[in-house]
Amino acid sequence: MRVFDSTADMKRWAWEHRLEGKSIGLVPTMGYLHEGHISLVRRARAENDLVVVSLFVNPTQFGPGEDLERYPRDPEGDERKCAEAGANVLYMPTAAQLYPPGFQTYVEVDKVSRPLCGASRPGHFRGVATIVLKLFSIVQPSAAYFGRKDHQQLQVITTMVRDLDLNIRIVPCETIREKDGLAMSSRNAYLASHERRQAVCLYQALLEARRLFNDGERSAERYLRAMRERVEQEPDARIDYVSLVDPETLEDLQEVQDRAVAALAVKIGSTRLIDNMLLEGRT
């Protein structure tokens, strides 16, 4: 596996292999890799000739007072995991390379960036869209792989690709969970043991939504009340949002028909966690 910290080297490698007609799968990450990330690498490995994993803690998607400086990092462990999963390149640029002096161009994806995490983290998705478009430009992938755990991020990127006519296939991949249902996340490392036990309330709240959906419930307020009640049972849980939205537009639903996304963001102690569940295909 090659490791590049130079954007020029990454561009040169990508250009040479695209000239050869090779397909490149890109897995963008902020590092501190877990099994959720590795599942994306494996999926990309199965569907492309070559796989690039990017590792960059993107400063423009962190707001004031957020955890940019303490975000968990393990570059040596990440390199080993990427190699074991079959990646061909690990691209680890510096902030100075991607945001050089005088940088002033940002990408705004309008409506789908506004609700949910966009409401509580202003500017977050501007940073996400900007860095992802830069990675697309540098790596020139045929396909890019993103987990469904952040459904809004997936919609922002899908919308950007559609609106800018980018010739890249966006591949949504299923959320990987711990045995008790907690969605895998690098930020889970922040949780103390008693907080980790409480954090499963996010998944259990989503299961409440799934139960109501399977029972044929249509009132969105019933879903929201059930999810809130489950989260509020935990002493260290503070709700940022609990929402039921249209899967594509992310607009709030008043009534559930055939499809919806139940989504929530909750602080367990000082750690903000997100999760969601697509509700479709009643069983």
C-alpha positions in Angstrom: 0.0 0.0 0.0 1.2 3.5 -0.9 1.0 6.3 1.6 0.8 9.9 0.3 0.9 13.1 2.3 1.5 15.1 -0.9 -1.5 16.2 -2.9 0.7 16.4 -6.0 1.7 12.8 -5.6 -1.9 11.7 -5.0 -3.0 13.5 -8.2 -0.2 12.0 -10.2 -1.0 8.5 -9.1 -4.7 8.9 -9.8 -4.1 10.4 -13.2 -1.7 7.6 -14.2 -4.1 4.9 -13.2 -7.2 6.6 -14.7 -5.2 6.8 -18.0 -4.8 3.0 -17.8 -8.6 2.7 -17.6 -8.6 1.6 -13.9 -11.6 2.3 -11.7 -10.8 3.9 -8.4 -13.0 3.7 -5.3 -12.6 6.4 -2.7 -13.4 6.1 1.0 -13.2 9.5 2.7 -12.6 9.4 6.4 -11.3 11.5 9.3 -9.3 8.6 10.6 -9.4 6.7 13.9 -10.8 3.9 11.8 -13.3 1.3 13.1 -15.1 -1.6 11.6 -17.7 0.7 10.0 -14.9 2.4 8.0 -13.3 -0.9 7.1 -16.6 -2.2 5.8 -16.5 0.7 3.3 -13.0 -0.2 2.3 -13.9 -3.8 1.7 -17.0 -2.8 -0.4 -14.8 -0.5 -2.5 -12.2 -3.2 -2.9 -14.9 -5.6 -4.2 -16.3 -3.1 -6.7 -13.2 -1.3 -8.1 -9.7 -2.0 -9.5 -8.1 0.3 -7.0 -9.0 1.8 -3.6 -8.0 5.1 -2.0 -8.7 5.9 1.6 -8.4 9.5 2.5 -7.6 10.5 6.1 -8.1 14.1 7.0 -9.6 15.8 10.1 -11.3 18.6 8.2 -11.2 21.9 10.2 -13.9 23.6 8.2 -16.6 21.2 9.3 -15.9 21.9 13.0 -17.6 24.9 14.7 -16.2 27.0 17.5 -15.9 25.0 20.7 -16.3 21.7 19.0 -13.8 18.8 19.3 -11.3 19.6 16.4 -8.2 19.5 18.6 -9.2 16.5 20.7 -10.7 14.4 17.8 -9.2 10.9 18.2 -6.3 10.2 16.0 -4.3 7.0 15.4 -2.5 7.3 12.0 -0.2 4.3 12.5 -3.2 2.0 13.4 -5.2 3.4 10.5 -2.4 2.7 8.1 -2.2 -0.9 9.3 -6.0 -1.4 9.1 -6.2 0.1 5.6 -3.4 -2.2 4.3 -5.1 -5.3 5.9 -8.5 -4.3 4.3 -6.9 -4.1 0.8 -6.5 -0.4 0.2 -4.0 0.6 -2.5 -3.4 4.1 -1.2 -3.8 6.0 2.1 -3.9 9.7 1.4 -3.1 11.8 4.4 -2.8 15.5 3.4 -2.2 18.4 5.8 -4.6 21.3 6.3 -2.0 23.6 4.8 -2.1 21.7 1.5 -5.9 21.6 1.2 -6.5 25.1 2.6 -3.5 27.1 1.5 -3.1 30.8 2.3 -5.7 32.8 0.4 -8.2 29.9 0.2 -11.7 31.4 -0.3 -13.9 29.0 -2.3 -16.5 27.0 -0.5 -19.4 24.7 -1.6 -22.9 25.4 -0.3 -25.6 22.7 -0.8 -28.7 24.7 0.2 -31.9 23.1 1.4 -30.8 19.6 2.6 -28.0 21.3 4.6 -30.4 23.4 6.7 -32.3 21.0 9.1 -31.1 18.4 11.6 -27.4 18.8 12.2 -27.3 21.8 9.9 -29.5 23.7 12.3 -27.3 23.0 15.4 -23.9 23.0 13.6 -24.0 26.1 11.3 -21.4 25.8 8.5 -20.8 22.1 9.1 -22.1 20.9 5.8 -20.4 23.7 3.9 -17.1 22.3 5.2 -18.2 18.7 4.4 -19.2 19.6 0.8 -16.1 21.6 0.2 -13.6 19.0 1.4 -15.5 16.1 -0.4 -15.5 18.0 -3.7 -11.8 18.7 -3.3 -11.1 15.0 -2.7 -13.2 14.1 -5.7 -11.1 16.5 -7.8 -7.8 15.2 -6.4 -8.5 11.5 -6.5 -10.8 11.3 -9.5 -12.7 8.3 -8.2 -15.2 6.3 -10.2 -17.2 5.7 -7.0 -17.2 7.0 -3.4 -18.4 5.2 -0.4 -20.3 6.7 2.6 -22.0 5.1 5.6 -25.7 5.6 6.1 -25.2 6.5 9.8 -25.0 10.1 8.7 -28.0 10.2 6.4 -27.9 14.0 6.0 -24.3 14.0 5.0 -25.1 11.3 2.4 -28.0 13.5 1.0 -25.8 16.6 0.9 -23.1 14.8 -1.1 -25.6 13.0 -3.4 -27.3 16.4 -4.1 -23.9 18.0 -4.8 -22.9 15.3 -7.2 -26.3 15.5 -9.0 -26.4 19.3 -9.2 -22.8 19.7 -10.4 -23.0 16.8 -12.9 -20.1 15.0 -11.4 -19.3 11.6 -13.0 -19.0 9.8 -9.7 -21.2 7.0 -8.3 -22.1 7.6 -4.7 -22.5 4.3 -2.9 -24.5 4.3 0.4 -23.3 1.5 2.8 -25.2 0.1 5.8 -24.5 1.3 9.3 -22.3 -1.0 11.2 -23.3 -1.5 14.9 -21.9 -2.8 18.1 -23.6 -6.0 19.5 -26.0 -3.9 21.5 -27.0 -1.7 18.5 -24.9 1.4 19.1 -23.7 2.7 15.8 -20.0 2.6 15.4 -18.4 6.0 15.6 -14.9 7.4 16.3 -16.5 9.6 18.9 -17.6 6.6 20.9 -14.1 6.6 22.3 -15.0 9.7 24.3 -17.7 7.8 26.3 -17.0 6.8 29.9 -18.3 3.3 30.8 -21.5 4.5 32.4 -22.1 6.8 29.4 -21.5 3.9 27.0 -24.2 1.9 28.6 -26.6 4.8 28.2 -25.7 5.5 24.6 -27.6 2.5 23.4 -30.8 4.6 23.9 -30.3 6.1 20.4 -30.7 2.8 18.8 -33.5 1.7 21.1 -35.4 4.9 20.3 -35.1 4.1 16.6 -36.4 0.6 17.3 -39.4 2.3 18.8 -39.9 4.2 15.6 -39.6 0.9 13.6 -42.2 -0.7 15.8 -44.7 2.1 15.2 -44.0 2.0 11.5 -44.6 -1.8 11.3 -47.8 -1.3 13.3 -49.0 1.1 10.6 -48.8 4.3 12.7 -49.1 7.5 10.6 -48.9 10.3 13.1 -45.4 11.7 13.1 -46.0 13.1 16.6 -46.5 9.6 18.0 -43.1 8.6 16.6 -41.4 11.7 18.0 -42.9 11.2 21.4 -41.9 7.6 21.6 -38.3 8.3 20.6 -38.0 11.2 23.1 -39.5 9.2 25.9 -36.9 6.4 25.4 -33.9 8.8 25.3 -35.1 10.8 28.3 -34.9 7.7 30.5 -31.2 8.1 30.6 -29.8 10.5 33.2 -26.9 11.8 31.1 -28.8 12.1 27.8 -29.6 15.6 26.4 -31.6 15.7 23.1 -30.3 18.0 20.3 -33.0 16.9 18.0 -35.4 14.0 17.4 -37.0 14.2 13.9 -39.0 12.2 11.3 -38.2 13.4 7.8 -38.6 12.7 4.2 -35.6 10.5 3.1 -34.7 12.8 0.1 -35.7 16.3 1.0 -35.2 16.0 4.8 -38.3 18.0 5.4 -40.2 17.3 8.6 -43.2 14.9 8.1 -46.5 15.3 9.8 -47.8 12.0 8.5 -46.0 8.8 7.6 -46.9 7.1 4.3 -44.5 4.5 2.8 -41.1 5.9 3.7 -39.5 8.1 6.3 -36.2 8.5 8.1 -36.2 8.6 11.9 -33.1 10.7 13.0 -31.7 11.9 16.2 -28.8 13.7 17.8 -28.2 13.2 21.5 -25.4 14.3 23.8 -24.4 11.6 26.3 -22.5 13.6 28.8 -20.4 15.9 26.6 -20.3 13.5 23.6 -22.7 14.3 20.7 -23.9 11.1 18.9 -26.1 10.8 15.9 -28.1 7.9 14.4 -30.9 7.3 12.0 -33.1 4.5 10.6 -34.8 4.3 7.2 -38.4 3.2 7.7 -39.8 1.4 4.7 -41.2 -2.0 3.8 -43.5 -2.7 6.7 -43.1 -6.2 8.1 
